Amino acid sequence: MIEERDPKHLLVEKAKDWEADCIFVGTSSLDALGRLLVGSVSSAVVARAHCSVEVVRDRAEDSAVDVVA
């Protein structure tokens, strides 16, 4: 499937269409300005999803565990 839409909305919409129990998303290495301009896809998915969301970090990033919905 290839769609050119905002992933913040597309991921949540497709998960609902497919009756998904969980969404897995990765993090990116955007700096604070990039997150401000583009926004965090993982944060938006956590806020909008009807199901559980697991945010997966790269091992090179901070090893702290994120609390997700």
N, C-alpha and C positions, 0 to 999 in steps of 0.2 A: 504494500500500500504506500503510495506517495501522495501526500497532500501538502499544499503550500498554504498553511494557516498557522495562526498563533498556537504554539504547542501548549501554552497554559490552558487554553480552552479545549483544544483538540484531544489531549490525553484524557481529560476528565469526561468529555463527551463519549469517546470511544469506549472507555472503561464502563460507562453506564450502559451503552448500547450492547456491549458484550456481557453484561451482568458480572463484571469482574469482582472478585473478593478482595483483591489487593493490587496496587499500582507500585511498581518499583521505578524510581527515578534516580539519576546520578546528579552529582553536583558539578559545577563548573569552576574554573579558576578566575572568574571575573573579579576585578577589584571593586571597591566600594562605589566608585563612580559608574562603572559598568553595570553593577546591580541596580543603581538608581535609574540609569537611562533605559536599560533593557528590562530590568526586573528579574526576580528569581523565579524560574519556572518551578523549581521544587517547592518553594514557599506557596506559590499560587495554587499548585495542585493539592498540597496539603490542606489549604484553606477551602477549596471548592469540592473536593472529592466526596462521593457518597460512601466510599469504602476506605479500608485501611491504606495508608501510603507508607512505603519504606524508602527512606532517603539513603542512598549508598554513596559513601565518600571514597575518594582515591586514597590508597594507603599512604601516599606521600603527604596528604593533608593532615590536619590535626586529628589525633586518634580518639578524641572525645566522642561519645555516643550522642546522637541527636534524638530528642524526644519528638515523635511524630504521631499524627492522628491515626 
